[in-house]
Amino acid sequence: MIDPTAAVRIARPSRDLAAAERFYAGGLGLTVLYRAEAEGPGEHDLIMLGAPGAGWHLELVGGPNLIVEPTPTSEDLFVIYLDGPIDETLVERLTAAGGRRVANSAYWERWGVTIADPDGYRLVLSTRGWSNG
């Protein structure tokens, strides 16, 4: 069994790390936990975003050495369970920071708001709560 306190990393390629940072840090309010620039062939520029003390982070890689283009689908979701109403000012901040509101499946339309990030990956702000029990 995996230790339930194990850290989790979600990694994705990004065409434009500055645009992604504006969206996830400036729009969503995540903190830049770490950043690095490629120092040689085969390395990537990267930025890690998350909440200090959380057991997870979002790592975005990009830069001139990026060989994998982002290829998001409608099922590539990063869901945040807010356990309550979605603050419309948060949605406005996300769209002002380079996101765009998109239609999603009937389930997510019922339970949240979906916003595509600058690379087209989908962030879902869900009104539902989450319980691991």
C-alpha positions in Angstrom: 0.0 0.0 0.0 1.2 3.5 -0.8 1.6 5.8 2.2 -1.3 8.2 2.1 1.0 11.1 3.1 3.3 10.5 0.1 3.9 13.7 -1.9 2.1 14.0 -5.3 3.5 15.8 -8.4 1.4 16.6 -11.4 3.8 17.4 -14.3 2.8 18.9 -17.7 4.6 20.5 -20.6 3.9 24.2 -21.3 4.5 26.3 -24.3 4.8 29.5 -22.2 5.9 29.2 -18.6 5.3 32.9 -18.0 1.7 32.7 -19.2 1.2 29.6 -17.1 2.6 31.3 -14.0 0.2 34.3 -14.6 -2.7 31.9 -14.7 -1.8 29.6 -11.8 -0.1 32.0 -9.5 -1.7 35.4 -10.4 -5.1 34.0 -11.3 -5.6 30.9 -9.1 -3.4 32.1 -6.2 -0.9 29.2 -6.1 2.6 30.0 -4.8 5.7 29.5 -6.8 7.5 26.8 -4.8 10.5 26.4 -7.1 11.8 27.5 -10.5 14.8 26.5 -12.5 16.2 27.2 -15.9 17.7 24.5 -18.1 21.5 24.3 -17.7 22.2 22.0 -20.6 20.9 19.8 -23.4 18.0 17.6 -22.5 17.0 19.8 -19.5 13.9 22.0 -19.3 13.0 25.2 -17.7 10.5 24.5 -14.9 8.2 26.0 -12.4 6.6 24.3 -9.4 3.4 25.7 -8.1 1.3 24.8 -5.1 0.3 25.7 -1.6 3.0 25.8 1.0 2.8 22.7 3.2 0.5 20.8 0.9 1.5 17.3 -0.1 1.1 18.0 -3.8 2.4 20.4 -6.5 2.0 21.2 -10.1 5.2 21.1 -12.1 5.3 22.8 -15.5 8.2 22.3 -17.9 9.0 24.3 -20.9 11.6 26.4 -22.6 13.7 25.9 -25.8 14.5 22.3 -25.0 10.9 21.2 -24.7 10.3 18.4 -27.2 6.8 17.4 -26.2 4.0 19.8 -27.1 1.1 20.1 -24.7 -1.7 18.0 -26.0 -4.6 18.5 -23.6 -7.9 16.6 -24.0 -11.3 17.3 -22.4 -10.4 14.6 -19.8 -7.2 16.2 -18.6 -8.7 17.8 -15.6 -7.1 19.4 -12.6 -10.0 19.5 -10.1 -10.1 21.7 -7.0 -12.9 20.7 -4.6 -14.0 24.0 -3.0 -16.9 22.5 -0.9 -19.0 25.5 -1.5 -20.0 28.2 -4.0 -17.4 29.4 -6.6 -16.4 33.0 -6.1 -17.1 34.7 -9.4 -14.2 37.1 -8.8 -11.9 34.1 -8.9 -13.2 33.1 -12.3 -12.8 36.7 -13.5 -9.2 36.7 -12.2 -8.4 33.4 -14.0 -9.8 34.7 -17.3 -8.0 38.0 -16.9 -4.8 35.9 -16.3 -5.1 34.2 -19.6 -7.6 31.4 -19.0 -10.9 31.0 -20.9 -14.1 29.5 -19.6 -15.0 26.3 -21.5 -18.0 24.0 -21.6 -17.4 20.6 -20.0 -19.4 17.4 -19.5 -22.8 17.6 -18.0 -21.4 16.3 -14.6 -18.8 19.1 -14.3 -21.3 21.7 -15.7 -23.6 20.8 -12.8 -20.9 20.7 -10.2 -18.4 23.4 -11.2 -16.8 25.8 -13.6 -14.2 24.8 -16.1 -11.4 27.1 -17.2 -8.8 26.2 -19.8 -5.3 27.4 -18.9 -3.1 29.1 -21.5 -2.0 25.7 -22.8 -5.5 24.4 -23.0 -5.4 22.1 -20.0 -8.6 22.3 -17.9 -9.0 23.5 -14.4 -12.3 22.6 -12.7 -13.4 24.6 -9.7 -15.9 22.2 -8.1 -18.6 23.2 -5.6 -18.5 19.7 -4.2 -16.4 18.7 -1.2 -13.9 15.9 -1.1 -13.7 13.1 1.5 -11.1 10.4 1.4 -13.1 8.3 3.9 
